[in-house]
Amino acid sequence: MKIKLKYIVILITLASFASIIYGFNLEEGDSLAPKFIGGGTIGLFLIAMPLFLYKESKGKNMKDYMLTKENIAKMQEKERKKPENQ
């Protein structure tokens, strides 16, 4: 049974949000509240976000997204082809 990366990212994201919400719902004097909030934030930004970016960028060419002279020329050519009423 192969678990898809998509479901792992969703699970980590939900667990991180649950941790943050739980940290905010703890009593004001509880010393564990900042740990839950910080752990959820780390889960979101240091684990879930890189995994999501890796999953979404797999198989894509980075040169298509860079501003090179060729890509600028393509964008300018598309601008010229647009009709005037748009």
N, CA, C and O atoms as a DFTB+ gen file, in Angstrom:
344 C
 N C O
     1  1       0.848      -1.182       0.000
     2  2       0.000       0.000       0.000
     3  2       0.894       1.246       0.000
     4  3       1.676       1.471       0.924
     5  1       0.758       2.037      -1.049
     6  2       1.578       3.231      -1.189
     7  2       0.751       4.459      -0.827
     8  3      -0.296       4.714      -1.422
     9  1       1.229       5.208       0.147
    10  2       0.538       6.426       0.566
    11  2       1.054       7.572      -0.290
    12  3       2.262       7.783      -0.401
    13  1       0.131       8.309      -0.892
    14  2       0.533       9.415      -1.749
    15  2       1.024      10.595      -0.911
    16  3       0.570      10.818       0.211
    17  1       1.954      11.333      -1.484
    18  2       2.535      12.492      -0.818
    19  2       1.472      13.551      -0.536
    20  3       1.564      14.293       0.442
    21  1       0.464      13.611      -1.403
    22  2      -0.624      14.576      -1.227
    23  2      -1.324      14.377       0.117
    24  3      -1.623      15.343       0.819
    25  1      -1.581      13.126       0.466
    26  2      -2.272      12.845       1.721
    27  2      -1.386      13.099       2.937
    28  3      -1.880      13.479       3.999
    29  1      -0.090      12.891       2.785
    30  2       0.842      13.183       3.874
    31  2       0.879      14.683       4.140
    32  3       0.875      15.113       5.293
    33  1       0.914      15.485       3.063
    34  2       0.933      16.941       3.209
    35  2      -0.360      17.418       3.867
    36  3      -0.323      18.280       4.745
    37  1      -1.495      16.872       3.454
    38  2      -2.785      17.254       4.052
    39  2      -2.806      16.886       5.534
    40  3      -3.263      17.675       6.360
    41  1      -2.320      15.704       5.871
    42  2      -2.306      15.258       7.273
    43  2      -1.413      16.158       8.129
    44  3      -1.800      16.537       9.235
    45  1      -0.231      16.501       7.632
    46  2       0.678      17.375       8.385
    47  2       0.061      18.759       8.555
    48  3       0.154      19.357       9.627
    49  1      -0.570      19.267       7.494
    50  2      -1.204      20.587       7.566
    51  2      -2.327      20.598       8.588
    52  3      -2.409      21.518       9.402
    53  1      -3.189      19.597       8.561
    54  2      -4.295      19.538       9.526
    55  2      -3.782      19.386      10.960
    56  3      -4.312      20.006      11.882
    57  1      -2.754      18.560      11.142
    58  2      -2.186      18.382      12.486
    59  2      -1.549      19.684      12.978
    60  3      -1.638      20.011      14.161
    61  1      -0.910      20.421      12.073
    62  2      -0.291      21.686      12.466
    63  2      -1.345      22.714      12.863
    64  3      -1.207      23.398      13.877
    65  1      -2.393      22.815      12.062
    66  2      -3.468      23.751      12.418
    67  2      -4.143      23.347      13.728
    68  3      -4.484      24.204      14.543
    69  1      -4.333      22.044      13.929
    70  2      -4.936      21.580      15.178
    71  2      -4.047      21.923      16.369
    72  3      -4.547      22.310      17.425
    73  1      -2.746      21.785      16.204
    74  2      -1.811      22.120      17.275
    75  2      -1.854      23.613      17.601
    76  3      -1.840      23.996      18.771
    77  1      -1.907      24.445      16.574
    78  2      -1.979      25.893      16.796
    79  2      -3.269      26.268      17.503
    80  3      -3.252      27.040      18.462
    81  1      -4.374      25.731      17.042
    82  2      -5.676      26.036      17.665
    83  2      -5.707      25.543      19.110
    84  3      -6.207      26.237      19.996
    85  1      -5.173      24.344      19.346
    86  2      -5.132      23.813      20.705
    87  2      -4.270      24.696      21.608
    88  3      -4.619      24.931      22.764
    89  1      -3.156      25.180      21.086
    90  2      -2.282      26.064      21.862
    91  2      -2.970      27.359      22.243
    92  3      -2.779      27.865      23.349
    93  1      -3.779      27.907      21.325
    94  2      -4.505      29.138      21.642
    95  2      -5.668      28.895      22.601
    96  3      -6.092      29.819      23.295
    97  1      -6.188      27.677      22.654
    98  2      -7.315      27.381      23.527
    99  2      -6.906      26.950      24.933
   100  3      -7.763      26.804      25.804
   101  1      -5.623      26.748      25.164
   102  2      -5.170      26.390      26.506
   103  2      -5.313      27.589      27.446
   104  3      -5.450      28.732      27.010
   105  1      -5.279      27.298      28.731
   106  2      -5.374      28.360      29.731
   107  2      -4.252      29.373      29.553
   108  3      -3.184      29.039      29.041
   109  1      -4.488      30.583      29.968
   110  2      -3.513      31.662      29.774
   111  2      -2.199      31.406      30.502
   112  3      -1.142      31.767      29.984
   113  1      -2.229      30.807      31.661
   114  2      -1.019      30.575      32.435
   115  2      -0.305      29.276      32.089
   116  3       0.747      28.989      32.660
   117  1      -0.844      28.490      31.178
   118  2      -0.249      27.197      30.845
   119  2       1.042      27.393      30.051
   120  3       1.063      28.116      29.055
   121  1       2.101      26.753      30.495
   122  2       3.401      26.939      29.841
   123  2       3.534      26.104      28.562
   124  3       4.495      26.283      27.815
   125  1       2.590      25.201      28.299
   126  2       2.666      24.383      27.092
   127  2       2.069      25.078      25.866
   128  3       2.315      24.651      24.738
   129  1       1.304      26.124      26.067
   130  2       0.633      26.794      24.956
   131  2       1.612      27.283      23.887
   132  3       1.384      27.017      22.707
   133  1       2.689      27.983      24.245
   134  2       3.623      28.433      23.195
   135  2       4.301      27.274      22.461
   136  3       4.662      27.408      21.292
   137  1       4.477      26.140      23.141
   138  2       5.100      24.987      22.497
   139  2       4.185      24.392      21.434
   140  3       4.652      23.993      20.368
   141  1       2.884      24.328      21.716
   142  2       1.942      23.819      20.728
   143  2       1.836      24.775      19.538
   144  3       1.793      24.339      18.388
   145  1       1.793      26.063      19.816
   146  2       1.706      27.054      18.743
   147  2       2.973      27.026      17.889
   148  3       2.894      27.042      16.661
   149  1       4.124      26.984      18.526
   150  2       5.396      26.929      17.798
   151  2       5.569      25.645      17.018
   152  3       6.068      25.657      15.892
   153  1       5.160      24.539      17.612
   154  2       5.253      23.259      16.904
   155  2       4.365      23.221      15.678
   156  3       4.755      22.691      14.637
   157  1       3.171      23.784      15.798
   158  2       2.282      23.847      14.640
   159  2       2.832      24.736      13.545
   160  3       2.710      24.421      12.361
   161  1       3.436      25.840      13.933
   162  2       4.024      26.750      12.955
   163  2       5.210      26.086      12.247
   164  3       5.351      26.199      11.029
   165  1       6.046      25.407      13.001
   166  2       7.169      24.684      12.398
   167  2       6.660      23.600      11.457
   168  3       7.207      23.401      10.373
   169  1       5.615      22.904      11.877
   170  2       5.036      21.871      11.015
   171  2       4.547      22.432       9.694
   172  3       4.729      21.818       8.642
   173  1       3.924      23.604       9.753
   174  2       3.416      24.215       8.521
   175  2       4.535      24.689       7.607
   176  3       4.560      24.351       6.424
   177  1       5.455      25.467       8.151
   178  2       6.408      26.164       7.304
   179  2       7.708      25.418       7.045
   180  3       8.383      25.700       6.055
   181  1       8.077      24.483       7.898
   182  2       9.329      23.770       7.677
   183  2       9.130      22.331       7.208
   184  3      10.081      21.689       6.763
   185  1       7.901      21.820       7.306
   186  2       7.653      20.448       6.861
   187  2       6.622      20.414       5.731
   188  3       6.913      19.913       4.645
   189  1       5.422      20.943       5.980
   190  2       4.347      20.837       4.989
   191  2       4.619      21.675       3.748
   192  3       4.412      21.199       2.632
   193  1       5.077      22.909       3.917
   194  2       5.307      23.779       2.755
   195  2       6.380      23.228       1.818
   196  3       6.130      23.164       0.614
   197  1       7.569      22.824       2.301
   198  2       8.550      22.248       1.366
   199  2       8.064      20.968       0.687
   200  3       8.339      20.753      -0.493
   201  1       7.340      20.112       1.424
   202  2       6.802      18.901       0.802
   203  2       5.796      19.244      -0.293
   204  3       5.794      18.622      -1.355
   205  1       4.942      20.234      -0.034
   206  2       3.964      20.665      -1.032
   207  2       4.664      21.235      -2.261
   208  3       4.304      20.903      -3.390
   209  1       5.659      22.090      -2.047
   210  2       6.381      22.679      -3.180
   211  2       7.123      21.614      -3.979
   212  3       7.177      21.693      -5.206
   213  1       7.686      20.635      -3.315
   214  2       8.361      19.544      -4.004
   215  2       7.372      18.754      -4.861
   216  3       7.657      18.428      -6.013
   217  1       6.210      18.450      -4.287
   218  2       5.193      17.676      -4.994
   219  2       4.680      18.420      -6.213
   220  3       4.504      17.822      -7.274
   221  1       4.438      19.715      -6.076
   222  2       3.865      20.497      -7.167
   223  2       4.878      20.833      -8.254
   224  3       4.496      20.993      -9.414
   225  1       6.161      20.943      -7.909
   226  2       7.149      21.344      -8.907
   227  2       7.818      20.150      -9.588
   228  3       8.632      20.337     -10.493
   229  1       7.494      18.952      -9.175
   230  2       8.104      17.768      -9.758
   231  2       7.743      17.666     -11.246
   232  3       6.565      17.695     -11.602
   233  1       8.746      17.549     -12.105
   234  2       8.510      17.392     -13.531
   235  2       8.361      18.696     -14.295
   236  3       8.093      18.669     -15.496
   237  1       8.525      19.822     -13.646
   238  2       8.404      21.113     -14.323
   239  2       9.781      21.686     -14.592
   240  3      10.719      21.462     -13.826
   241  1       9.896      22.421     -15.675
   242  2      11.161      23.008     -16.074
   243  2      11.279      24.403     -15.478
   244  3      10.418      25.249     -15.720
   245  1      12.315      24.654     -14.715
   246  2      12.483      25.951     -14.051
   247  2      12.766      27.073     -15.048
   248  3      12.473      28.233     -14.759
   249  1      13.328      26.754     -16.211
   250  2      13.616      27.790     -17.200
   251  2      12.335      28.439     -17.720
   252  3      12.370      29.583     -18.174
   253  1      11.217      27.738     -17.663
   254  2       9.947      28.310     -18.118
   255  2       9.482      29.443     -17.213
   256  3       8.684      30.278     -17.639
   257  1       9.959      29.490     -15.987
   258  2       9.497      30.472     -15.007
   259  2      10.526      31.578     -14.746
   260  3      10.288      32.449     -13.909
   261  1      11.656      31.558     -15.443
   262  2      12.694      32.561     -15.239
   263  2      12.582      33.644     -16.309
   264  3      12.155      33.380     -17.433
   265  1      12.970      34.861     -15.945
   266  2      12.943      35.964     -16.895
   267  2      14.245      35.977     -17.700
   268  3      15.224      36.625     -17.330
   269  1      14.219      35.252     -18.794
   270  2      15.349      35.268     -19.709
   271  2      14.962      36.109     -20.922
   272  3      13.800      36.486     -21.077
   273  1      15.930      36.399     -21.773
   274  2      15.639      37.215     -22.962
   275  2      14.625      36.523     -23.867
   276  3      13.773      37.182     -24.463
   277  1      14.711      35.214     -23.970
   278  2      13.770      34.473     -24.814
   279  2      12.349      34.561     -24.257
   280  3      11.397      34.776     -25.008
   281  1      12.207      34.395     -22.942
   282  2      10.873      34.454     -22.331
   283  2      10.294      35.861     -22.395
   284  3       9.086      36.019     -22.575
   285  1      11.127      36.883     -22.252
   286  2      10.642      38.264     -22.371
   287  2      10.166      38.519     -23.789
   288  3       9.146      39.176     -23.994
   289  1      10.901      38.001     -24.777
   290  2      10.487      38.157     -26.174
   291  2       9.154      37.452     -26.427
   292  3       8.309      37.974     -27.154
   293  1       8.958      36.269     -25.833
   294  2       7.685      35.554     -25.980
   295  2       6.539      36.360     -25.370
   296  3       5.458      36.443     -25.954
   297  1       6.771      36.951     -24.199
   298  2       5.714      37.738     -23.548
   299  2       5.385      38.974     -24.376
   300  3       4.217      39.344     -24.500
   301  1       6.397      39.612     -24.940
   302  2       6.145      40.797     -25.761
   303  2       5.406      40.415     -27.035
   304  3       4.573      41.183     -27.516
   305  1       5.693      39.256     -27.582
   306  2       4.993      38.784     -28.778
   307  2       3.517      38.514     -28.466
   308  3       2.643      38.823     -29.276
   309  1       3.243      37.941     -27.297
   310  2       1.854      37.705     -26.887
   311  2       1.120      39.029     -26.702
   312  3      -0.063      39.120     -27.029
   313  1       1.792      40.054     -26.186
   314  2       1.191      41.384     -25.984
   315  2       0.776      41.971     -27.318
   316  3      -0.291      42.575     -27.429
   317  1       1.612      41.798     -28.333
   318  2       1.307      42.358     -29.654
   319  2       0.121      41.653     -30.304
   320  3      -0.626      42.270     -31.063
   321  1      -0.060      40.359     -30.013
   322  2      -1.139      39.592     -30.621
   323  2      -2.495      39.861     -29.986
   324  3      -3.519      39.531     -30.584
   325  1      -2.535      40.454     -28.784
   326  2      -3.802      40.716     -28.099
   327  2      -4.623      41.739     -28.865
   328  3      -4.078      42.711     -29.387
   329  1      -5.931      41.526     -28.937
   330  2      -6.786      42.546     -29.572
   331  2      -6.865      43.809     -28.721
   332  3      -6.600      43.782     -27.519
   333  1      -7.230      44.901     -29.355
   334  2      -7.260      46.193     -28.684
   335  2      -8.350      46.305     -27.620
   336  3      -8.192      47.072     -26.670
   337  1      -9.451      45.562     -27.751
   338  2     -10.574      45.738     -26.829
   339  2     -10.402      44.950     -25.524
   340  3     -11.339      44.906     -24.727
   341  1      -9.268      44.341     -25.280
   342  2      -9.095      43.589     -24.030
   343  2      -8.078      44.184     -23.164
   344  3      -7.815      43.670     -22.077
